[in-house]
Amino acid sequence: MNRGCVPDSVHKYKLFSESVPVLVLFLHCFPVNDVNLLGQDMSNPSASRIAAVELHDQEPAGSLRYVDGYVGGTVYTRRIRGYFQRLRRKVAWPLMVLFFAMPWLSWNGQPLMLFDLSAQKFHIFTTTYWPQDGILLAWLLMISAFALFAVTVWVGRVWCGFACPQTVWTNLYIWVEDFCEGDRHQRIRLDASPWNWNKLKRKGGKHALWGLLAVATGITFVAYFYGITALLGDLLTLQASLEAWFWVALVGGFTYLNAGWLREQVCRFMCPYSRFQSVMYDQDTLVVNYDLARGEPRRGQTGAKGDCVDCDWCVQVCPADIDIRDGLQAECISCGLCIDACDQVMDKLSLPRGLIRFSPERARTDSILAPLRPRLLGYFSALAVLVGVMVYMTLERRDLSLDVIRDRGVHLYRLQRGQVENVYVVKLNNMSERERLVDLFVSGEAGFRINSRSQVLLEPGEVLALPVRIRLPVNQVVVSAQDIELHAWSDGEHLASQKTRFLGPGPTSAASPGRQGGGVEASSRSLPQRPRPHVFW
């Protein structure tokens, strides 16, 4: 392997860092007295960057370029204005406002968003979901996965660059950092300067605001599971449980660490999405590309005629600290900030924009593009099917569920006074937020009737197991097992039904005359009319 200008000490460190990357990453992010724990002088930011081996024309084909991804200094991002920066803010601010405001919103006395784990129910907008609705959660996760796949195949990692929580909170923390310490060059000078009142004031103010944002994030996150008013009341009166304090501290601490210190390291080494994204890309995926033919050779070189002036603005604005001119890289989050920076430079030089732009890799060598290809259409088709099924299941969802279980007694059935009796356990679950008076009714091919309690009042969220006895005259039993169906009615509305089996002794000598004579006429198998509410049939 060609090591170029990378010192041997770095290679020794790399062998160690690959075995314990988390520990090295943690130590590397906290400088002590402006000296990095790895031995690099952090007072000079340019000295903390280890140069990569450049590939020149005279290098043999197939040679390797070694870049040590575990070593690097603090990333000082440059403040930039442009189309993609405005777009990022238009996406980030509504998401952040929604996150912080949602726990405070309520409807009819119920919060719009509350995941009540202790009561095993989720309040989402105006609907309450129970563990029985877990299939909807599974469909939601599948929809999210396929949406992520489809968008990635189409326009690359725009989720990472515009809407990922790590990106949104990092942008907020960088905004606070700019407000307290100034732009890129001001922050570099401030970090290199000795400690004084100005540096203490700026650094202290920044970390104080970071801490407030972290605490607000932790409290808001826990409020989605606890309730915002109850959580604030318990925290202020010191009556909150140890678990509540733990989760507030954990979420707040990781917010402060990830958005304030780790930043691009999370996307590089911790996020699994950046590792398998290359599997989803194809030659027609829209990615951030540098126009090599137009930009090279860069100006400032001997005989250079390219449009790139090698100003490094595209590197200085990149939150992932990469040089897009080196080609597509796994660290790129498709935020488009390098495009805004390059466009500003091109405007100052009176050159056309687009030296760096969103374009497919195929555009470099082929003028025929395929925006609609089978892979992309397959992802969007699967996504449409999943969304359709999810919508159908949500619309067909009822506020009452009914489960019928046969009694696990010794006898399959009982013979009593010319009647065959089966015993069932009917489990009723009221998944609404109001009381329901539920009537039970049985239907079948013969004269089945309920010989026990058939009307019950259910409290909001109540789950009730009700023993139900169903009888049939013995002379109407024509087979040993017959299909029956139990129905649940409430307020004149048919809410739920379930089929089960009615067991009997088999045909009797009186079965045929009973059906022709004084027996009950067989009912239709269509949905029965609502019965009159009473206790016994």
DRENDREN-674461 format. One record per residue (C-alpha): residue number from 1; residue in one letter; x, y, z. Coordinates in steps of 0.02 Angstrom, whole numbers, m for minus. Example, Ala and Ser with C-alpha at 12.3 -4.5 7.8 and 13.67 -1.06 7.14 Angstrom:
2
{1,a,{615,m225,390}}
{2,s,{684,m53,357}}
END
This chain:
537
{1,m,{0,0,0}}
{2,n,{66,172,m46}}
{3,r,{71,273,115}}
{4,g,{129,436,35}}
{5,c,{151,572,164}}
{6,v,{56,482,303}}
{7,p,{180,453,448}}
{8,d,{212,280,519}}
{9,s,{139,331,687}}
{10,v,{m29,353,605}}
{11,h,{m25,176,538}}
{12,k,{14,109,710}}
{13,y,{m131,210,776}}
{14,k,{m245,145,639}}
{15,l,{m214,m36,691}}
{16,f,{m267,10,867}}
{17,s,{m413,122,815}}
{18,e,{m491,m12,705}}
{19,s,{m507,m125,858}}
{20,v,{m580,7,973}}
{21,p,{m653,143,859}}
{22,v,{m783,203,984}}
{23,l,{m654,238,1119}}
{24,v,{m538,328,999}}
{25,l,{m683,428,928}}
{26,f,{m734,482,1103}}
{27,l,{m557,534,1151}}
{28,h,{m526,619,986}}
{29,c,{m676,735,1003}}
{30,f,{m620,812,1168}}
{31,p,{m456,911,1153}}
{32,v,{m359,954,1310}}
{33,n,{m260,1118,1316}}
{34,d,{m268,1135,1128}}
{35,v,{m169,974,1108}}
{36,n,{m258,824,1036}}
{37,l,{m244,662,1133}}
{38,l,{m172,581,978}}
{39,g,{m24,699,982}}
{40,q,{m76,825,851}}
{41,d,{m67,1012,878}}
{42,m,{m247,1071,875}}
{43,s,{m203,1257,885}}
{44,n,{m169,1249,699}}
{45,p,{m323,1171,616}}
{46,s,{m234,1144,452}}
{47,a,{m100,1042,539}}
{48,s,{m230,922,609}}
{49,r,{m279,862,436}}
{50,i,{m174,719,367}}
{51,a,{m150,733,180}}
{52,a,{m209,595,68}}
{53,v,{m100,522,m67}}
{54,e,{m148,606,m231}}
{55,l,{m162,503,m388}}
{56,h,{m58,580,m527}}
{57,d,{m51,533,m707}}
{58,q,{117,450,m689}}
{59,e,{53,329,m556}}
{60,p,{28,152,m619}}
{61,a,{m149,92,m650}}
{62,g,{m228,4,m503}}
{63,s,{m128,98,m371}}
{64,l,{m215,131,m207}}
{65,r,{m248,294,m118}}
{66,y,{m242,282,71}}
{67,v,{m350,398,176}}
{68,d,{m359,370,362}}
{69,g,{m539,407,406}}
{70,y,{m512,397,594}}
{71,v,{m393,545,601}}
{72,g,{m449,724,573}}
{73,g,{m468,889,661}}
{74,t,{m615,997,707}}
{75,v,{m727,1036,559}}
{76,y,{m757,1223,544}}
{77,t,{m902,1245,423}}
{78,r,{m919,1406,326}}
{79,r,{m1081,1504,330}}
{80,i,{m1163,1501,159}}
{81,r,{m1321,1565,76}}
{82,g,{m1407,1489,m73}}
{83,y,{m1551,1387,m139}}
{84,f,{m1511,1224,m49}}
{85,q,{m1472,1310,115}}
{86,r,{m1642,1396,110}}
{87,l,{m1724,1231,64}}
{88,r,{m1641,1143,211}}
{89,r,{m1706,1275,329}}
{90,k,{m1881,1268,256}}
{91,v,{m1881,1081,289}}
{92,a,{m1794,1085,459}}
{93,w,{m1888,1223,549}}
{94,p,{m2064,1152,525}}
{95,l,{m2002,980,581}}
{96,m,{m1923,1055,736}}
{97,v,{m2075,1161,778}}
{98,l,{m2186,1008,756}}
{99,f,{m2074,905,871}}
{100,f,{m2076,1032,1012}}
{101,a,{m2259,1084,993}}
{102,m,{m2345,915,971}}
{103,p,{m2345,863,1157}}
{104,w,{m2435,1026,1201}}
{105,l,{m2578,1001,1078}}
{106,s,{m2738,910,1130}}
{107,w,{m2909,869,1061}}
{108,n,{m3063,838,1171}}
{109,g,{m2953,825,1324}}
{110,q,{m2835,697,1246}}
{111,p,{m2659,737,1185}}
{112,l,{m2636,729,998}}
{113,m,{m2482,620,1020}}
{114,l,{m2452,511,1173}}
{115,f,{m2372,340,1179}}
{116,d,{m2441,278,1345}}
{117,l,{m2339,120,1373}}
{118,s,{m2403,89,1549}}
{119,a,{m2584,84,1486}}
{120,q,{m2531,m5,1326}}
{121,k,{m2612,120,1209}}
{122,f,{m2555,252,1086}}
{123,h,{m2650,415,1059}}
{124,i,{m2612,473,882}}
{125,f,{m2713,625,831}}
{126,t,{m2896,579,864}}
{127,t,{m2875,389,867}}
{128,t,{m2819,272,1005}}
{129,y,{m2719,120,954}}
{130,w,{m2697,m37,1060}}
{131,p,{m2579,m187,1055}}
{132,q,{m2707,m273,942}}
{133,d,{m2664,m140,811}}
{134,g,{m2482,m194,805}}
{135,i,{m2503,m249,625}}
{136,l,{m2528,m66,578}}
{137,l,{m2360,m24,656}}
{138,a,{m2278,m162,554}}
{139,w,{m2353,m92,394}}
{140,l,{m2297,83,443}}
{141,l,{m2118,23,465}}
{142,m,{m2122,m65,297}}
{143,i,{m2190,92,213}}
{144,s,{m2050,195,292}}
{145,a,{m1919,72,231}}
{146,f,{m1982,66,53}}
{147,a,{m2003,255,49}}
{148,l,{m1822,272,103}}
{149,f,{m1765,148,m30}}
{150,a,{m1866,232,m168}}
{151,v,{m1807,407,m127}}
{152,t,{m1625,349,m114}}
{153,v,{m1630,266,m285}}
{154,w,{m1710,422,m356}}
{155,v,{m1614,568,m277}}
{156,g,{m1483,491,m164}}
{157,r,{m1464,532,21}}
{158,v,{m1579,684,26}}
{159,w,{m1657,614,186}}
{160,c,{m1487,627,269}}
{161,g,{m1453,801,201}}
{162,f,{m1622,881,236}}
{163,a,{m1734,790,361}}
{164,c,{m1630,671,468}}
{165,p,{m1641,719,654}}
{166,q,{m1451,715,665}}
{167,t,{m1441,841,523}}
{168,v,{m1581,951,589}}
{169,w,{m1510,963,765}}
{170,t,{m1332,985,702}}
{171,n,{m1388,1132,594}}
{172,l,{m1471,1209,746}}
{173,y,{m1314,1188,851}}
{174,i,{m1206,1260,711}}
{175,w,{m1324,1409,701}}
{176,v,{m1300,1438,888}}
{177,e,{m1112,1419,866}}
{178,d,{m1110,1549,727}}
{179,f,{m1215,1666,832}}
{180,c,{m1098,1655,982}}
{181,e,{m927,1636,902}}
{182,g,{m944,1703,725}}
{183,d,{m909,1627,555}}
{184,r,{m777,1498,510}}
{185,h,{m621,1607,517}}
{186,q,{m678,1691,678}}
{187,r,{m702,1522,761}}
{188,i,{m531,1463,704}}
{189,r,{m449,1619,777}}
{190,l,{m550,1603,937}}
{191,d,{m497,1422,964}}
{192,a,{m315,1466,930}}
{193,s,{m315,1615,1049}}
{194,p,{m271,1601,1235}}
{195,w,{m408,1598,1363}}
{196,n,{m475,1770,1408}}
{197,w,{m639,1849,1455}}
{198,n,{m698,1862,1274}}
{199,k,{m662,1679,1238}}
{200,l,{m740,1624,1403}}
{201,k,{m895,1727,1370}}
{202,r,{m919,1662,1194}}
{203,k,{m881,1481,1234}}
{204,g,{m985,1486,1392}}
{205,g,{m1134,1563,1305}}
{206,k,{m1125,1434,1165}}
{207,h,{m1120,1285,1282}}
{208,a,{m1256,1359,1392}}
{209,l,{m1372,1373,1241}}
{210,w,{m1321,1200,1185}}
{211,g,{m1364,1133,1357}}
{212,l,{m1535,1218,1357}}
{213,l,{m1575,1144,1187}}
{214,a,{m1520,973,1246}}
{215,v,{m1627,982,1403}}
{216,a,{m1777,1044,1303}}
{217,t,{m1752,901,1180}}
{218,g,{m1741,772,1319}}
{219,i,{m1897,836,1408}}
{220,t,{m1996,846,1245}}
{221,f,{m1947,669,1194}}
{222,v,{m1997,595,1362}}
{223,a,{m2159,696,1357}}
{224,y,{m2216,592,1209}}
{225,f,{m2223,443,1329}}
{226,y,{m2264,533,1493}}
{227,g,{m2374,682,1452}}
{228,i,{m2299,856,1451}}
{229,t,{m2400,932,1593}}
{230,a,{m2376,782,1706}}
{231,l,{m2190,772,1666}}
{232,l,{m2155,956,1697}}
{233,g,{m2255,952,1858}}
{234,d,{m2162,799,1922}}
{235,l,{m1992,867,1871}}
{236,l,{m2020,1038,1950}}
{237,t,{m2084,962,2112}}
{238,l,{m1948,828,2111}}
{239,q,{m2080,692,2112}}
{240,a,{m2032,614,1945}}
{241,s,{m1977,433,1946}}
{242,l,{m1796,383,1927}}
{243,e,{m1837,315,1753}}
{244,a,{m1903,486,1697}}
{245,w,{m1746,575,1757}}
{246,f,{m1638,443,1675}}
{247,w,{m1720,458,1504}}
{248,v,{m1720,648,1507}}
{249,a,{m1535,646,1549}}
{250,l,{m1495,511,1422}}
{251,v,{m1585,594,1274}}
{252,g,{m1522,767,1323}}
{253,g,{m1344,705,1345}}
{254,f,{m1339,617,1178}}
{255,t,{m1416,769,1093}}
{256,y,{m1278,879,1164}}
{257,l,{m1143,752,1118}}
{258,n,{m1205,707,943}}
{259,a,{m1257,879,880}}
{260,g,{m1125,979,971}}
{261,w,{m969,872,965}}
{262,l,{m981,717,856}}
{263,r,{m1082,789,712}}
{264,e,{m1010,717,550}}
{265,q,{m932,573,647}}
{266,v,{m1106,504,679}}
{267,c,{m1141,500,493}}
{268,r,{m971,427,453}}
{269,f,{m950,290,583}}
{270,m,{m1113,262,677}}
{271,c,{m1256,276,552}}
{272,p,{m1286,110,462}}
{273,y,{m1378,196,320}}
{274,s,{m1216,273,255}}
{275,r,{m1144,98,242}}
{276,f,{m1276,15,135}}
{277,q,{m1325,167,32}}
{278,s,{m1207,118,m109}}
{279,v,{m1309,m40,m135}}
{280,m,{m1460,67,m181}}
{281,y,{m1371,187,m299}}
{282,d,{m1366,157,m486}}
{283,q,{m1296,254,m633}}
{284,d,{m1456,358,m646}}
{285,t,{m1470,410,m463}}
{286,l,{m1463,598,m441}}
{287,v,{m1308,635,m336}}
{288,v,{m1197,785,m307}}
{289,n,{m1068,783,m448}}
{290,y,{m918,889,m495}}
{291,d,{m902,922,m681}}
{292,l,{m726,856,m704}}
{293,a,{m713,899,m888}}
{294,r,{m763,1080,m857}}
{295,g,{m669,1110,m696}}
{296,e,{m501,1027,m732}}
{297,p,{m362,1076,m739}}
{298,r,{m393,1199,m600}}
{299,r,{m341,1379,m616}}
{300,g,{m176,1422,m534}}
{301,q,{m91,1271,m610}}
{302,t,{26,1288,m758}}
{303,g,{m74,1303,m916}}
{304,a,{m238,1282,m822}}
{305,k,{m396,1326,m916}}
{306,g,{m531,1247,m807}}
{307,d,{m670,1343,m720}}
{308,c,{m624,1281,m545}}
{309,v,{m518,1412,m456}}
{310,d,{m472,1294,m313}}
{311,c,{m546,1410,m182}}
{312,d,{m597,1263,m70}}
{313,w,{m766,1342,m30}}
{314,c,{m850,1178,m75}}
{315,v,{m746,1093,60}}
{316,q,{m767,1230,190}}
{317,v,{m957,1225,184}}
{318,c,{m971,1035,186}}
{319,p,{m1038,969,353}}
{320,a,{m959,799,316}}
{321,d,{m787,879,280}}
{322,i,{m761,798,111}}
{323,d,{m702,864,m57}}
{324,i,{m835,828,m187}}
{325,r,{m705,856,m323}}
{326,d,{m631,687,m275}}
{327,g,{m790,603,m338}}
{328,l,{m939,520,m256}}
{329,q,{m901,468,m77}}
{330,a,{m996,371,54}}
{331,e,{m988,518,175}}
{332,c,{m1085,635,58}}
{333,i,{m1259,669,127}}
{334,s,{m1323,760,m29}}
{335,c,{m1358,921,65}}
{336,g,{m1311,1029,m86}}
{337,l,{m1212,1160,13}}
{338,c,{m1061,1136,m98}}
{339,i,{m1174,1179,m246}}
{340,d,{m1225,1344,m163}}
{341,a,{m1043,1387,m126}}
{342,c,{m983,1348,m302}}
{343,d,{m1127,1443,m382}}
{344,q,{m1080,1598,m282}}
{345,v,{m900,1587,m342}}
{346,m,{m956,1560,m522}}
{347,d,{m1069,1715,m509}}
{348,k,{m922,1821,m450}}
{349,l,{m816,1759,m595}}
{350,s,{m958,1784,m721}}
{351,l,{m954,1600,m764}}
{352,p,{m1106,1489,m787}}
{353,r,{m1170,1395,m636}}
{354,g,{m1173,1206,m625}}
{355,l,{m990,1162,m601}}
{356,i,{m1055,1063,m452}}
{357,r,{m1234,1005,m471}}
{358,f,{m1357,864,m443}}
{359,s,{m1340,746,m591}}
{360,p,{m1330,558,m621}}
{361,e,{m1162,472,m642}}
{362,r,{m1215,416,m815}}
{363,a,{m1219,598,m872}}
{364,r,{m1029,601,m872}}
{365,t,{m1015,476,m1014}}
{366,d,{m1188,458,m1090}}
{367,s,{m1312,588,m1150}}
{368,i,{m1459,464,m1142}}
{369,l,{m1529,458,m965}}
{370,a,{m1659,342,m890}}
{371,p,{m1754,436,m754}}
{372,l,{m1890,302,m751}}
{373,r,{m1805,132,m740}}
{374,p,{m1873,m36,m683}}
{375,r,{m1787,m30,m514}}
{376,l,{m1861,139,m469}}
{377,l,{m2032,93,m535}}
{378,g,{m2026,m68,m433}}
{379,y,{m1991,26,m272}}
{380,f,{m2129,153,m302}}
{381,s,{m2252,17,m352}}
{382,a,{m2217,m81,m193}}
{383,l,{m2233,81,m94}}
{384,a,{m2402,119,m174}}
{385,v,{m2466,m56,m133}}
{386,l,{m2409,m43,48}}
{387,v,{m2488,128,69}}
{388,g,{m2651,66,m8}}
{389,v,{m2659,m83,109}}
{390,m,{m2618,29,257}}
{391,v,{m2757,152,212}}
{392,y,{m2882,10,188}}
{393,m,{m2838,m70,355}}
{394,t,{m2852,98,443}}
{395,l,{m3021,137,367}}
{396,e,{m3087,m36,407}}
{397,r,{m3026,m28,586}}
{398,r,{m3165,m36,716}}
{399,d,{m3170,34,892}}
{400,l,{m3229,m134,961}}
{401,s,{m3147,m303,941}}
{402,l,{m3229,m470,976}}
{403,d,{m3142,m637,1002}}
{404,v,{m3236,m799,1032}}
{405,i,{m3149,m943,1120}}
{406,r,{m3228,m1111,1160}}
{407,d,{m3235,m1158,1343}}
{408,r,{m3095,m1276,1389}}
{409,g,{m3205,m1385,1498}}
{410,v,{m3212,m1575,1507}}
{411,h,{m3368,m1590,1398}}
{412,l,{m3381,m1526,1220}}
{413,y,{m3566,m1492,1245}}
{414,r,{m3707,m1521,1368}}
{415,l,{m3879,m1601,1347}}
{416,q,{m4009,m1523,1460}}
{417,r,{m4200,m1526,1443}}
{418,g,{m4197,m1563,1259}}
{419,q,{m4069,m1427,1225}}
{420,v,{m3888,m1441,1167}}
{421,e,{m3780,m1310,1253}}
{422,n,{m3605,m1247,1209}}
{423,v,{m3507,m1129,1321}}
{424,y,{m3392,m994,1251}}
{425,v,{m3284,m853,1319}}
{426,v,{m3317,m692,1222}}
{427,k,{m3178,m565,1240}}
{428,l,{m3235,m386,1207}}
{429,n,{m3111,m244,1191}}
{430,n,{m3176,m66,1188}}
{431,m,{m3040,29,1094}}
{432,s,{m3132,195,1097}}
{433,e,{m3124,335,1224}}
{434,r,{m3309,326,1273}}
{435,e,{m3428,203,1355}}
{436,r,{m3513,76,1244}}
{437,l,{m3671,m26,1276}}
{438,v,{m3640,m185,1177}}
{439,d,{m3773,m312,1127}}
{440,l,{m3725,m489,1075}}
{441,f,{m3822,m588,946}}
{442,v,{m3796,m760,869}}
{443,s,{m3842,m816,694}}
{444,g,{m3834,m983,603}}
{445,e,{m3930,m1110,500}}
{446,a,{m4039,m1164,646}}
{447,g,{m4127,m1087,793}}
{448,f,{m3977,m1041,899}}
{449,r,{m4004,m926,1046}}
{450,i,{m3901,m851,1187}}
{451,n,{m3952,m918,1356}}
{452,s,{m3845,m803,1463}}
{453,r,{m3801,m621,1480}}
{454,s,{m3799,m540,1308}}
{455,q,{m3787,m356,1350}}
{456,v,{m3639,m271,1434}}
{457,l,{m3579,m93,1468}}
{458,l,{m3395,m67,1427}}
{459,e,{m3291,74,1499}}
{460,p,{m3167,168,1386}}
{461,g,{m3021,52,1351}}
{462,e,{m3099,m92,1448}}
{463,v,{m3062,m272,1401}}
{464,l,{m3196,m394,1464}}
{465,a,{m3203,m583,1455}}
{466,l,{m3386,m635,1458}}
{467,p,{m3448,m816,1474}}
{468,v,{m3585,m848,1346}}
{469,r,{m3699,m1002,1335}}
{470,i,{m3778,m1042,1166}}
{471,r,{m3919,m1169,1151}}
{472,l,{m4002,m1264,1011}}
{473,p,{m4151,m1384,1022}}
{474,v,{m4086,m1562,1005}}
{475,n,{m4210,m1601,866}}
{476,q,{m4128,m1465,758}}
{477,v,{m3955,m1541,767}}
{478,v,{m3925,m1615,594}}
{479,v,{m3734,m1628,601}}
{480,s,{m3611,m1643,744}}
{481,a,{m3529,m1475,705}}
{482,q,{m3616,m1322,637}}
{483,d,{m3553,m1148,593}}
{484,i,{m3619,m1004,694}}
{485,e,{m3572,m820,702}}
{486,l,{m3576,m701,850}}
{487,h,{m3610,m516,818}}
{488,a,{m3581,m362,924}}
{489,w,{m3696,m211,906}}
{490,s,{m3684,m39,986}}
{491,d,{m3793,114,959}}
{492,g,{m3879,33,810}}
{493,e,{m3712,m4,723}}
{494,h,{m3640,m175,685}}
{495,l,{m3460,m165,750}}
{496,a,{m3385,m338,750}}
{497,s,{m3420,m521,718}}
{498,q,{m3329,m687,726}}
{499,k,{m3369,m862,668}}
{500,t,{m3351,m1017,776}}
{501,r,{m3413,m1198,784}}
{502,f,{m3562,m1267,879}}
{503,l,{m3540,m1449,929}}
{504,g,{m3681,m1573,961}}
{505,p,{m3719,m1759,974}}
{506,g,{m3754,m1780,789}}
{507,p,{m3917,m1817,696}}
{508,t,{m4065,m1881,798}}
{509,s,{m4221,m1969,746}}
{510,a,{m4321,m1814,783}}
{511,a,{m4210,m1697,685}}
{512,s,{m4303,m1709,520}}
{513,p,{m4481,m1692,590}}
{514,g,{m4421,m1552,704}}
{515,r,{m4360,m1451,557}}
{516,q,{m4522,m1478,462}}
{517,g,{m4640,m1456,607}}
{518,g,{m4633,m1350,762}}
{519,g,{m4449,m1312,754}}
{520,v,{m4379,m1139,729}}
{521,e,{m4365,m1092,547}}
{522,a,{m4186,m1084,485}}
{523,s,{m4124,m905,475}}
{524,s,{m4033,m827,331}}
{525,r,{m3843,m825,337}}
{526,s,{m3840,m642,288}}
{527,l,{m3802,m509,418}}
{528,p,{m3942,m509,548}}
{529,q,{m4044,m360,595}}
{530,r,{m4004,m271,757}}
{531,p,{m4091,m361,903}}
{532,r,{m4192,m277,1036}}
{533,p,{m4077,m248,1186}}
{534,h,{m4121,m360,1332}}
{535,v,{m4027,m477,1446}}
{536,f,{m4099,m648,1404}}
{537,w,{m4161,m716,1238}}
END
